[in-house]
Amino acid sequence: MSDVFLSTFSPKFSKRALSLRASPTIALTTKAKNLKASGKDVIVLGAGEPDFDTPQNIKDFAIEAIKKGKTKYTPVAGTAELRIAVAAKFKRENGIDYKPSEVIVGTGAKQVLFNALMATVEAGDEVIIPAPYWVSYPDIVSMFEGVNVFIETKKENLFKANATEIEAKITPKTKWIILNSPSNPSGEVYSKAEMLAIAEVVRKHKHILVMCDDIYEHICYEKDAFCTMAQVAPDLADRVFTLNGVSKSYSMTGWRIGYGAIKNEQFIKILDNIQSQSTSNPSSISQEAALEALNGTQDFLPKNTAIFKARRDMVVDSINAIKGLWCSRPAGAFYVFFSVGALIGKKTKSGQIIGSCTDFANYMLDEFLVAGVPGSAFGYNNYIRISYATSNEELTKGLERIKAAAESLI
């Protein structure tokens, strides 16, 4: 085969592949990092990962695992020890009884979610997703020719969908409801009363599954604020897929370990089969690290959460002091989702019209060297998401630049 042929050959890509977007949050963060690499003093407030290092006990446990030769293939669905630890975590922290055979471990929570939708969504199946939503939900649904059914939540309800709004979207084609609490991007948390009301709707519609994405579970700012559906409605535990992982709470984003659980062994077995034909098992060493994360000391969790809470308060107070901006005081995660609606239609000094939140996000980055993610990436216009999972010094500089960008408009 000639070099000329190789350079000119273009495969016919599937419509499914061509329709996929790159993750908007990753794309913006990459752009910001490229600017930074070129010598620009960019403040990156777009990343969805803690700035804390992985706790030392977890790193040490992983190093010992390498020394002991735990570097071989493991069972596809995770080591027996880790699946036991995940089941124990759910019992200890959430009061949910799962058997290890009702648990699956994947290469990050995203893979577990992807596999669950692959296993269940067929062409025309509908998935109810409250907006604002995590950027990957709708694209993954679309990959399997599912139909995204969005609920545009209200800021008055702290960007949470209520039971009435959810029930109004249910049809015979509804396959899933996806709930993310604490939420990315809003940081808001569904209360027990709200979760119970949604559970009552699910009981009435027996063909529906619920996915509870709990990845920010431990980053909550009020005592006992967090709950998940299988916890408050155990009778639905065979229809609720509970998704979690060690990335956010344990500062282990790069280790790529997530897990899911449902009281349905057949469901888990099908996910096991899917995973066996794609990635096979997650990294053996990462699984050992996750085992220590779940079984080891949890003392650092409240300390880290206290730091995040102090940063949250600083960011919220600063944003709300800027003319034209507004945000709620989120109850969890490490994001602030602020409105730039009052800035839409204004002009830059060079005459550029700010016609959308994307325009303002680009303006912040290009002219003031601070990166935030436009709300349109999360299905919600006229908002910007910033992360406060960074140092106070970086946050202070970033907030000063956001203020300068907003106040420069005429």
Secondary structure, DSSP 4 states (H G I P E B T S, - for coil): --HHHHHH------HHHHHPPPPHHHHHHHHHHHHHHTT---EE----S-SSPPPHHHHHHHHHHHHTT--S---TT--HHHHHHHHHHIIIII-----GGGEEEESSHHHHHHHHHHHH--TT-EEEEEES--THHHHHHHHTT-EEEEEE--GGGTT---HHHHHHH--TTEEEEEEESS-TTT-----HHHHHHHHHHHHH-TT-EEEEE-TTTT-BSSTT----HHHH-GGGTTTEEEEEESTTTTT-GGG--EEEE-S-HHHHHHHHHHHHTTT-SPPHHHHHHHHHHHHS--THHHHHHHHHHHHHHHHHHHHHTSTT-EE---SBTTEEEEE-GGGTT-B-TTS-B--SHHHHHHHHHHHH-EE-EEGGGGT-TTEEEEE--S-HHHHHHHHHHHHHHHHT--
